[in-house]
Amino acid sequence: MASTATALNRQRKSLNGAKVLILGVAYKKDVDDLRESPALTIIELLQNEGAVVSYNDPYFEYVGRGRKYNLEMSNTPLHDLGQYDCVLIVTDHSTYDYKWIVESSNLVVDTRNATKGIQSPKIVRC
């Protein structure tokens, strides 16, 4: 989460009030398992800092309530990525077109090296 705040700050944007799209909420790449998923904690931390958070994951149409989270969120379609201040890659599913995602986004924070080989000043790798 700190890298997201730092990346937004470099663009003179605050995390508080920022629109953030999380890509991938599954525990790991190409699976439909939420157990121990870092994305759930990241979403809650971002929300606690005032970010407006959405998610996209081809394996989860809805994320409700679990033992350690209560998100009650629906999957957001991948269109109009320019409306988000930041797209945060948390789970690097194979189905994502990362080149298109970078081209369509204002800022991409890549925590999984999913954008390897793509050159763009929009990408912050961590």
C-alpha positions as CSV (number, residue, x, y, z in Angstrom):
1,M,0.0,0.0,0.0
2,A,2.9,2.4,0.7
3,S,4.1,2.1,-2.8
4,T,0.6,3.0,-4.1
5,A,0.6,6.1,-1.9
6,T,4.1,7.0,-3.0
7,A,3.2,6.5,-6.7
8,L,0.1,8.7,-6.3
9,N,2.1,11.4,-4.5
10,R,4.6,11.6,-7.4
11,Q,1.6,12.6,-9.5
12,R,0.5,15.1,-6.9
13,K,-2.5,13.0,-5.9
14,S,-3.4,12.0,-2.4
15,L,-4.4,8.4,-1.5
16,N,-7.4,9.9,0.3
17,G,-10.1,10.2,-2.3
18,A,-8.1,8.5,-5.0
19,K,-9.9,6.0,-7.2
20,V,-8.0,2.7,-7.2
21,L,-8.7,-0.4,-9.2
22,I,-7.3,-3.6,-7.9
23,L,-6.5,-6.2,-10.6
24,G,-6.8,-9.7,-9.2
25,V,-8.1,-10.6,-5.7
26,A,-7.4,-14.4,-5.9
27,Y,-4.7,-15.8,-3.7
28,K,-2.5,-16.6,-6.6
29,K,-2.4,-16.5,-10.4
30,D,-5.2,-18.2,-12.4
31,V,-7.0,-19.8,-9.4
32,D,-10.4,-19.2,-7.8
33,D,-9.3,-19.2,-4.2
34,L,-9.6,-16.2,-1.8
35,R,-8.0,-17.8,1.2
36,E,-5.1,-15.8,2.5
37,S,-5.3,-13.4,-0.4
38,P,-3.2,-10.3,0.2
39,A,-5.7,-8.3,-2.0
40,L,-8.4,-8.4,0.6
41,T,-6.1,-6.8,3.2
42,I,-4.8,-4.3,0.7
43,I,-8.4,-3.3,-0.2
44,E,-9.3,-2.7,3.4
45,L,-6.1,-0.7,4.1
46,L,-6.7,1.5,1.1
47,Q,-10.3,2.0,2.1
48,N,-9.2,2.9,5.6
49,E,-7.0,5.6,4.1
50,G,-9.9,7.1,2.2
51,A,-9.3,5.6,-1.2
52,V,-12.3,4.6,-3.4
53,V,-11.5,1.0,-4.3
54,S,-12.9,-1.2,-7.0
55,Y,-11.6,-4.6,-8.1
56,N,-11.5,-6.8,-11.2
57,D,-10.9,-10.5,-11.2
58,P,-12.1,-13.0,-13.8
59,Y,-12.6,-15.6,-11.1
60,F,-14.8,-13.6,-8.7
61,E,-18.0,-11.8,-9.6
62,Y,-18.6,-10.9,-6.0
63,V,-16.5,-10.7,-2.8
64,G,-18.6,-10.7,0.3
65,R,-17.8,-11.6,3.8
66,G,-15.2,-14.0,5.2
67,R,-13.6,-14.8,8.5
68,K,-11.2,-11.8,8.2
69,Y,-12.9,-9.5,5.8
70,N,-16.3,-7.9,5.0
71,L,-16.0,-6.2,1.6
72,E,-19.4,-6.7,-0.1
73,M,-18.0,-5.7,-3.5
74,S,-18.9,-6.6,-7.1
75,N,-16.5,-7.2,-9.9
76,T,-15.8,-4.1,-12.0
77,P,-15.6,-4.5,-15.8
78,L,-12.3,-3.6,-17.4
79,H,-13.3,-0.6,-19.4
80,D,-12.6,3.1,-19.0
81,L,-9.4,2.6,-17.0
82,G,-8.7,6.2,-17.4
83,Q,-11.3,7.0,-14.7
84,Y,-9.0,5.5,-12.0
85,D,-6.1,7.4,-10.5
86,C,-4.2,4.1,-10.1
87,V,-4.5,0.5,-11.3
88,L,-2.8,-1.8,-8.7
89,I,-1.8,-5.3,-10.0
90,V,-2.1,-7.7,-7.0
91,T,-2.7,-11.0,-8.8
92,D,-1.2,-11.4,-12.2
93,H,-3.8,-13.5,-14.0
94,S,-2.9,-14.8,-17.5
95,T,-6.1,-13.4,-19.0
96,Y,-5.2,-9.8,-18.5
97,D,-3.8,-7.8,-21.5
98,Y,-1.2,-5.9,-19.6
99,K,0.0,-3.8,-22.6
100,W,-3.6,-2.6,-23.1
101,I,-4.0,-2.0,-19.3
102,V,-0.9,0.2,-19.2
103,E,-1.9,2.1,-22.4
104,S,-5.4,2.7,-21.0
105,S,-4.4,3.7,-17.4
106,N,-3.1,6.8,-15.8
107,L,-0.8,5.0,-13.4
108,V,-0.1,1.3,-12.9
109,V,1.5,-0.1,-9.7
110,D,2.8,-3.6,-10.5
111,T,3.5,-5.8,-7.5
112,R,3.9,-9.0,-9.6
113,N,6.2,-7.9,-12.4
114,A,3.3,-8.6,-14.8
115,T,4.3,-5.7,-17.0
116,K,7.8,-7.1,-17.6
117,G,9.0,-6.0,-21.0
118,I,6.5,-3.1,-21.2
119,Q,8.2,0.3,-21.1
120,S,6.1,3.2,-19.9
121,P,6.5,6.1,-17.5
122,K,3.0,5.1,-16.2
123,I,4.4,1.9,-14.5
124,V,5.7,1.8,-11.0
125,R,7.2,-1.6,-10.2
126,C,7.6,-2.8,-6.6
